[in-house]
Amino acid sequence: MTPAQIQTLIEDATFDYTMGANDAALAKLARATAAAPDSFEAWHAVAEINFSLRRLGAALAAAEQAHRLRSDDLFINTTLSRIWMEKGDKATAEKFGAQAKILSWKDQLKNPGSPQGGL
């Protein structure tokens, strides 16, 4: 599968999820992660959908894979923090939350005029 096809599959899965077709979304993302195991976006989407469905084990496995691919991403650190908090591990949740906060500050320093930059 080409990168463009993977991206289309992720976008289709996201649309399915927003329409309540969770199983279809996860099936498409399974195809995407099988075809492109290094797709950060696909793994992050799998994590978020499973988290919303309260499938914490599957959410954590997918989030950890995404984190291995892009540990400096603000949003995957936030996702991991939320998952660990729901699993009851406050210390690990706080570790990922602190990392997300640091990444957010770095972004604000690099992009002071951006919406995420706070001005």
N, C-alpha and C positions, 0 to 999 in steps of 0.2 A: 504494500500500500504506500502511496506517495504521502509526503507530509500534508499536502492539501487535502487528500482523502481522509487522513486521520483527523485533521481539523474539522472537516465537514461532519465526520462521525461524532466528534465531541459536541459540536454545535447542535446536531440533530438530537443527541442524547440529552443535552441541556433543555432543548425545547420539549422533548418527551417528559422530562421530569417536571417542568413547569406546568404541563398539562395533566399531571397526575399519573402518567404512565411510567411508574417507577421501575417495573421489571423490564420494560422495553429500553429505558434509559441505561440501566445497569448492563443489559445484554450488549448494547452498542458499545458501552465503555469497556466491557470485557473484550470485545473484538479489537477495540483501539489499543488496549494495553497489551494484548497478545501480539498484535502486528507491530506495535511500537513500544516496547517495554521501557524505553527511555523518555516517554512522553509525560513530562511533568503535569501538563494541563489535564491529561486523561486521569492520572492517578489522583490529582487533587479533586477532580469532579467525583470520582468514585468515593473518596473519603467524605466529601460533603453530603452526597446523597445518602450514603449509609449512616452518617451521623444523624441526618434528619429523620431517618427511619428507625433510629435508636439501635442500630446494629453496630454497637461500639467496637466489637472485635474486628469486624471487617473494615470499619472506618479507620481504626488505628493502623491496621496493616497497610492500607492504601496510603494513609497520611505519612507513615514512616517511609514508604517507598518514594513518595514525592519529595520528602525531606532529604533523602539520600541523593536525589537528583539535583535539588536546588535548596540547600540548607539556609541560604541567605534570603529566602523569600519571606516577606512580612506575613503574607496570608497563610502560608502553610504552617508557620510558627503559631499563628493565632488559632488555626484549626487544631493543631496538636494540643494547645493549651485548653481549648474547649473540650476536646475528647477526654483528656486526662482529668479535668475537673469533673466531668460526668462519671468517670470511672472511680472517682473518689480519691485520687492521688493529687492532693493539693500541691505538694512540693514539686512534683514534675510539671504540673500545670503552670505553676508560678515560674519555673525555669523557662518554659517556652513562651510564656507571657512576657517575661523580661526581655527575652531575645527579640520578640516582636516589637516591643517598645523601643529597643535600641535601633532596630532596623528602621522604624518609623522616624526616629530622630535623625538618623543618617540621611534618610530621604528628604526630610525637611531642610537639612543643611545644604544638600545638593540642589534642591528645587524649592527655594523659599516662596516663590510665587504660585506654586501649584496648589490645587484644592487640598491635596493631602499634606502640602507643606504648611498650611495654616494661615496664609495671608489673604 
